[in-house]
Amino acid sequence: MAQGHNTVREGVVAGVLSATAIAIWLLVVDAVSGHPFFTPMVLGRGLLHIFGMRADDTVFRYVAVYTVFHYAAFALIGIIVTSIVHAARRTPAVLAGFLLTFVAFEIGFYGLAGILSVNSELQGLAWVQIMVANLIAAAVMLGFMWRRHPELKREFAAALEGTDA
């Protein structure tokens, strides 16, 4: 744990902030297109199908299932990111590895967007929705971490230069 920072609490807060930013983005996109809650409904139905559960339920259930999954996933991601940020205090090179991993995950998300663009009701909007959602989530989480850990700038520089912070 970093000085005065609780990894789990800080990670959950970062995850909830990022998940909320994405939820607002999707709500705006769906509302503008005239179909509020369309994206979480489609994703919730997909989740139920993936887990072998009945997928012929109400819009409310689909949205609720997706929302719980979405927030839990982002809380976990927030905890992982916070752990990495705290580890970087001891070993700044951890941040360089994290940066490479982040890029790999982003490429994976864009692959998912490509699949959703072809094989789901989201179709062509999936690319834009997922790309913007990922950028929003990354910006919110990075902004939160940057404010909580002002030393990150120095640690990033050290990690990229291969020196100690």
N, C-alpha and C positions, 0 to 999 in steps of 0.2 A: 504494500500500500504506500502510495506517495504521502509525503508529509501533509497531514490534515485532510487527506482525500480518501473517501471510502469508495473502492473500486465498484462494488455492486450498485450502491446508491447513485453514484455519478454516471455509471453506465446505463442504468435504467432511465435516468433523467434524459440523457443524451438520446437514447432509443425512443423514448416517448415523444420528445420534441421532433425528432426526424419522422417518426410514424405519423404524427399529427400534421406535419407540413405536407406529407404525401397525401394523407386523407383529404386535406383541404384542396390540394391541387386536383385530385381525382373528382372531388365533388364539383369544383368549378368547371372542369372539362365536361363532365357528364351533364351538368345543369345547362351549360351553354349549348350543348348538342340536343337539349330537350329531353334527356333521359336520366334524371337524377338517380344515383346509386347503381347505374348500369355496370360500371367496371367492377366494383366490389361484388355485385351480384354474380357476374360471370366468373370471377375468380373464386368466390365462395362455392359456387356450384362445382367448379373444377376441383377444388380441394376435397369436397365431399366425394366426388367421383374417384379421385386418386386414392383416398383412404377406404374405398369400397363401401361407402355409406349411400343410403338412398339419396338420389339427387333430384327428386321430383317434389320439392318442398316449396315453402314460401320465400318471397324476396327477402323478408325480414331475416329468416334463418340463414340464407346465403350470405347476406351482408354481415350478420352477427358472427358467423363462422369465420369469414374472411377477416373481420376486424380483430377478433381475438387472436387469430394466427398472426396477422400483420403486426400487432403490438408486441406479442410475445417474441416474434422473430427479431424485431428491431430492439427490444430490450436486450436480447442475447447478443446481437451485433454491437450494441452500445457497450456492454460489459467487456466484450472482446477488444474493442477499440480502446476503451479505458485501460484495460490491462496492458495493452501494447504501449500506450502513452506513459503509463507509470513505469514500465520496464525500460523505456527509453531514457529515463532519468539516470539509470545505472549504465545502460549500454545504448548510446545513441544510434548505433548501426542497425538496431532493431527497426528503426523508422524507414530505412532504405528497403529492408525486406518487406515491410508493411506496404510501402508504396508499390512495389512490384506485385504483391498479392492483390492489392486493391485494383490495379489495372487488369489483372487476370479475371477477377470477379466481375468487373464492369463489362469485359468482353463476353463473359458468360451470360450476363443479364441481357445484353444485346442479342445474343443467340436465342435466348428465351423469347425476346420480343419478336424475333423473326419467325419463330415457330407459332407464336400467338397470332401473328399477322396473317398466317396462312391457315391455321387450324382452329380458330376460335371466332366467336362472335365479335371480338374486338377488331379483327381484320387490320386494315391499314393504320388505324389509330394507335395500335400497340407500340410501334416504334417510337412515336412522338411521346406518348404517355409515359412509357417506361424510361426513355432517355431523360426526359425532363424530371420525372419523379426521382430518378437516381441522382441527378445533379442537385436537385433540391435537398434530398436527404444528406448527401455528402457535404453540401455547403452548410447545412444546419448543424450537423454533427461536428464538422471541422471548426465552425465558428464557436460552438459551445466549448470544445476542447481548447481552442486557442485562447478564449477568455479565461477559462479555469486554469490553464497552464501557460502562462506567458513565456516560459522558458522554451517552449516548443520551437520557436523560430531558430534559436541558437542550436538546439538539438538536431533539427532538420539540416541546418547548414553543416554541422559536424558529421552527420550521418552521410551526407552526399559527398563530403570532402574526404571521408575516411579518417577523421581525426576525433579526438576526445572533446566533449563539450566543455 
